[in-house]
């Protein structure tokens, strides 16, 4: 079988620092979020038109924008959740952005990560937005309710609150079950059961958690992928939790290194900025590396308790698309292999990965 290839289809330099990118559901458009040199935020909407990228709209914000999501919006509403450097959470209609649908001072410091759920999904619970901040707290918001968050979790171990870098919803397979994974700057990874409002599991990965994502958030927990500083990539089997050993995990310590001409791993370990599962096949995911690289059964232990099987990780293709780190990526849910990514060279790129339909 011929291996997939990652091809740069289109690229667009921008005059600001890119922090996040997201496809607008059911369209050929995507949103790029970032920060201008004066500290103002910007949201730009681009559309694929024939073999070009056309800028359709620019929405300026008072404060730099760090993270965005359409996850809590119904498909045809195009309501974008936005977290900024001042700790504000707002929701805007991309088609009519002048007046925010929802706006609240969510945190006392920058919102590093944001995840949203419940918009386009059926029978998976309320539309909610999770935010993780430098102030050490993780909060869950229901935009139908004004004021206080519906859940608030303090981060920290030791004598100070930790900086929360990543949040992800999962296990939302009916109207009552839902969990939240949160990763911190010291390597802590915590799982919060939102139905019981208690922590159900935690571990430490040794390096700061940059990104975390369930393979799907609207099914019973199956796999959780986590990326860290210094090249760490962890994939947990979330189906079986051993009472002492927790979840089985496959680990790739070289995920932030590049591939040489003979396929050997070269270079120093670097940050794995993000991990994103392919919507059409959740056994495939992309990792974004610091050097510009885009990258079944239970068993019973002697104590009589079941533990999951960690499985193996296999790289099916790799490509260097930028001289600077690729730090954000979003797959298109409507066309397999189509993705958009942002890098520190202030360029947004549309990528096509071939032959993914063969897996």
Beta strands, then each sheet from edge to edge (+ up, - down):
strand 1: 6-13
strand 2: 17-23
strand 3: 29-35
strand 4: 41-49
strand 5: 52-61
strand 6: 65-69
strand 7: 79-84
strand 8: 88-93
strand 9: 102-105
strand 10: 111-117
strand 11: 128-133
strand 12: 137-141
strand 13: 151-154
strand 14: 164-170
strand 15: 179-184
strand 16: 188-193
strand 17: 198-204
strand 18: 209-214
strand 19: 223-228
strand 20: 233-237
strand 21: 249-252
strand 22: 258-259
strand 23: 265-266
strand 24: 272-278
strand 25: 281-289
strand 26: 299-300
strand 27: 306-307
strand 28: 326-331
strand 29: 338-343
strand 30: 347-353
sheet 1: 1+ 30- 29+ 28-
sheet 2: 2+ 3- 4+ 5-
sheet 3: 6+ 7- 8+ 9-
sheet 4: 10+ 11- 12+ 13-
sheet 5: 14+ 15- 16+ 17-
sheet 6: 18+ 19- 20+ 21-
sheet 7: 22+ 23-
sheet 8: 24+ 25-
sheet 9: 26+ 27-
end
